[in-house]
Amino acid sequence: MIKVLVVDDSAVVRRLVTTALASDPELEIVGAAGNGRQAIELVDTLEPDVVTLDIEMPEMDGLEALTRIRLARPTLPVIMFSTLTEHGARQTLDALARGAADYVTKPSGTGGLAAAVTAVRLELVPRVKALAGVRRPLPSVSAVTSPASSPESRPGRRSAHAVVVGCSTGGPDALARIFAELPAGLAVPMAVVQHMPPVFTRMLAERLDARSAVTVREAVDGDLMRPGVALLAPGDHHLRLAREGGDVVARLTQEPPENYCRPAVDVLFRSAAETYGGNVLAAVLTGMGHDGLRGAEALAARGASVVVQDEASSVVWGMPGAVAGAGLADEVLPLDRIAARLSLRSRGGAQASVSR
């Protein structure tokens, strides 16, 4: 049984979250708090496995409570309950930077209580289970490279003309750490899919850009893929890469979600395989689910290289674990080695022609 502590200053929201979680027999609501100070006390006495935490609360807000919880219990998963607004996005990204594991946005429609409970259940229950360690069994990982089988020595592995990255739960922090280590003048373009709603992706791009020597911005339809520039898929839009004349451009679509996601990593990866052939380096970072698996298959079939984040450094080893378990990963690396790998494999790729 997974023990959950619900924290929100609104009695209505506490009841909403409690009802949504209590519908799952594997979850137990062990307590509820109306502000951050109460939350800290209940964490100590109830020892929950996961905490859902509102941000704006009296006496002590969620950000301060999160900071104190992280100091006392650095491994306790905390899921922020956020509003789908610019202010809410800014606060949520602050929370993720302070160590929150994930977030869920509060229902904003007018579909009634039953619809709100359903929406929260669909978003929150899988996250609680994943962060508490309840994962579907994965095939054994056999793709960790050894010095004798590094990507540089494997036949068919070519220099990267582009880097594509996919991530979800835990991704904003992972991306922040990677982009902070990338060098100025990166020789190839990058495209990134992080599962996030609109507004959130724009702010994430701005934050990554502020701390990186690489230019990072939210993609706009028709953007050119240029060396030293990373395009982040905007929320609620798939990001595809397409060759048009001598350029590779970003195309945004609102085709149906894949893997329940829009943007979806699979969409980006498949289009990268079609556009660049095997001259791609893909990275699959921490995230829940298996988005990116089919796209990694398409890339590997073209001879492209795929690296994944290892389980120890991932918040949730769902997406990278699925790729590694399928034998598609050339390397399984800790987060602190991924930036160096992306930089090393992309040297000299900027002037290469696009593969047809």
N, C-alpha and C positions, 0 to 999 in steps of 0.2 A: 504494500500500500504506500502510495506517495503522499506525504503530508504537505499541505499547502497553506500558507498564511496569506490572507487577502487584506490589502491596505488601501483605503480610499476614504476621503472625508465625507463623501456622499453616501448616505444609507441606501439610496436607490441603486447606486453603482455597486456597492458591496453586495447587495442582494442579487443583482444581475450576475456578477461574476461568480458568486457562491452557487447560484442555481445552475449556471452553465457548467461549472466544474463538478458539482455534486452528481450530475447526470452520468458520469463515468465511474464504474465500480472500482477502478484502480486508483482513484483519487479520494483523499480525505481532507476536508476543510478542518484544520485544527484550531483556527482562530481568525479573528478579524480585528482590524485596528482602524481608527479614524484619523490618525496623524502619525508623523514620523517618529515622534518620541515614544508613542505606544508601540509602534512597530519594532523598535530596537529592544524594548523590554520583552515583547512576546517572542522575538527571535531567540533570546537567551533562555526563556522558560519553556517554550514549546519545541524548539529545535526542528523547525520545518525543513523539508527537502527543497522546496521552492517558495519564493515570495513573489506575489504580484504587487506592484507598488505604483500608486498614483504619484504625480509630480507636484501639482499645486495643492498644498494642504496647510492648515493653520498650525501654529506652534513650531513645527519643524517640517519643512517641505521634503519632497521625495529625493531631491538631489543631496541634501545634507544627510538625510537618513541613509541613503545609499552609500555615501562616503563612509559613514560610521559602521555600517554593516560590513562593508568590504574590509575595513581595518580589523574588525573582530572575527569575521568569517570569510576569508578571501575566496573560498571555493563555493560558497552558497549561491546558487543561481537566482538572480533577480530579474524579473520580467517587468518592464515599465508599461504602464497603461497610459497611452498618450492620446492627444487630440490631433486630428488631421488638419492642422493649421500651420502657418509659418512659425508662429510662436511655439506651438507644440513640437514641430520638427526640430527647431533649434534646441529646445530643452531635451528632447529625446536623444539627439546626437551628443549633447553634453553628458547625459546619463551613460550612454554607451562608452564614451571616452573615460568615464569614471569607473567603468567596470560592470555595468549592467550587461546581462547575457543577451537579452533580446527585448522586443517591445511588441505591443499589440495596440492598434488604434481603436478608440472608442467608437461604437456605432453612431453614425451621424444622420441616418435616414429617419423616416417617419413610419416605419413599418410596424410599430407596436412592440410591446414587450417580448412576445414570443419570437418575433423576427430578430430582435436584439440579442436575446439569449442564444439563439441558433448561431448568429454571426460570431458572437464571442466564443462559443463552444468550438466552432470550426477553426478559429484562429488560435485560441489559447490552449486547448487540450493537447494537441500534438506537440506544441512547444514545451509545455510542462513535462510531458513524458520524455521527450528527447533530452531535455536539460537535466532531468533526474536520472538519466542513464538507461531508460527503457527504449532500446533500439531493436529493430528487426535484425535477425542474424544475417551477417554478410559472408560471402565466400572468403576463404582464407586468402590473405594477401601474399602474392608471390612475385610482385613487381618491384620490390625495393632493389635499387641498383647497387651493385658492388663496384669497386674500382675497375674490375676487369670488364664490366659491361656498361660503362658510362655512355651517355648519349653521343658523345663525340666519336666513340669508337664503333658505334653500331652502324651497319650498312643501311643505307636508305635514309638516314637522318641528316637533314640539310640545314644550312644556316637559316635563321629566322628572319623573314622580311616583315613580320608583324607579331605582336604578342596579344593574346586574348585571355581574359581572366573572368572567372565566374565564381560567385560566392553568395552566401545567404546569412544564416544565423552566425553572428560573430564576425561577419565580413567587414563592417565599417572599421573596426579596430585593426583587423588584419591588413586591410588596404592602407590604413594610415601608417602602419609600421613599414610596409613594403615601399610605399611612395616616398617616405622620408629617407629611404636608403638608395633610391634610384639616382643615377648620376645625371648631371646636366648634359644636354646634348645627346640624349638617348638616340641611338641610330635608327630606330624603327618606330612606327606608330603603334598605339595600344588601343584596345577597345575592352570595356569592362561592363559586365552585368552584375549588379547587386540587387537582390530582391528587395525593393522598397517602393512605396507609393509616390505619386507626384509631390512636389515641393521638397520632400525628404531628399530625393536624388539630386536636386539642384543645390541644396545646402551641403550635401555630402561632397559634391564636386568642388564647391567653393572651399571647403575645409581642407580637402586633399591638396588642392592647388596652392593653398597658403603655406603648406608645410613641405612642399615638394619642389625639387629643381625641374621636374617635368611639368609641362602645362597640362592641367586637368580641367575639363569643363563638361557640362551636360551636353550630350549630342543634340544637334539640330539636323533635320532632314536635309541631305545634300552636303553635309560637312565632308571635306576631304580628309582622308587618312594621311597624316603627315608625321615625319620623324619627330620625336620629342613631344608629341601631343597625345594625351590619353582622352578618349571620348567615353563618357559614362552614359549608359542607357537611361533615358528618362522614365520615371514611373508610369505605368500603364501603357508603355509602348515597347514593342519588340525592336531590337537593334539588329539590322542585317547589314552585311558588307557586300558591295557589288562593284564589279569592274565596269567603268564607263569610259571608253576611250583609253587614254593612258593613265587614268587615275582610278583609285579605289575610293568610293564614297560611302557614307553612312546613309542607310535608308531606314526610316522609322515607319512602323506599321502598327495597326491595332487589330491584327488578325487574332483569332481565338487564343486564349492562354494555352500554354503547354506545361504539363506537370503542375497544373493549377497556378501557373505563374505568367505574368506579363509585366516586365520583360522576362524572357526565359533564356537561360544559358545555352540550351540546345540550339535555339534559333541562331544565336551569334556564332556558335562553334561550327554548325553546318555551313553557314554562309562563308565563314573563313576558309573552310576546306574547299568549297567551290571556287573561291576567289583566288586564294594563294596556293592551293594545292598542298604540298608537303612543307612549304616554306613558312610554317607557323609554329610558334611555341605557345602552348596553352597551359594555363595554370588553373586548377580547381582548388579553391580554398574552403575553409570551414563553412558548413551549411547543413541544414536539415533536408532530408529527402534525397532524390537521385537526379535532379536536374543537372544536365551536363554529361550524363553517361552516354546518351545516344550521339550527342555531338562529338564526344571524345572518340567514339567508335568511327565516326566519319573522318575525323582528323587522322586517327591512327591508320586507317585504310589508305590514306594518301601519303603516308610516311612522315606525318608531322610528329613533333615531340609533345608529350603531355607530362607535366609534373603535378603532383598533388601534395597538399599539406598533410603532415603526419597526424596521427590520432592524438598524440600527447599534447600538441600545441593547438589543436582545434577545439572550439567551443562545442561543436557537434560534428562528429565524423561520419555524417551521412553522405553528402555529395562527394567529398574526396574518397571516402571509404568505398563507395559504390564503384568508382572508376578504378581504384586500386584493386578491389576484389575481382573485377572483371579482367584483370591482367592488362589493362590499357595504359598504366602509368610507367613511364620510363624512369621516373624517380619519385620517391616518397620522402619529402624533406620537411624538417622543422621550419616554422615560420621565419626564423631569423636567418635562414639560408636561401630563401626563395628570391629575394631581391637580387642577390649576387648572381644567382643562376639565370634570372631573366636578363640581367645586364650582360653577362658573359656570352650567352647564346645569341644575343641580338647584335653583337659587334659586326660592323661591316655590312649589315643588311639593308641600310637605307637606300643605297644606290642600285640595288638589285632590281631586276624587272619583275613584274607581277607574273606569277605562274598562271597559265590558263588551265 
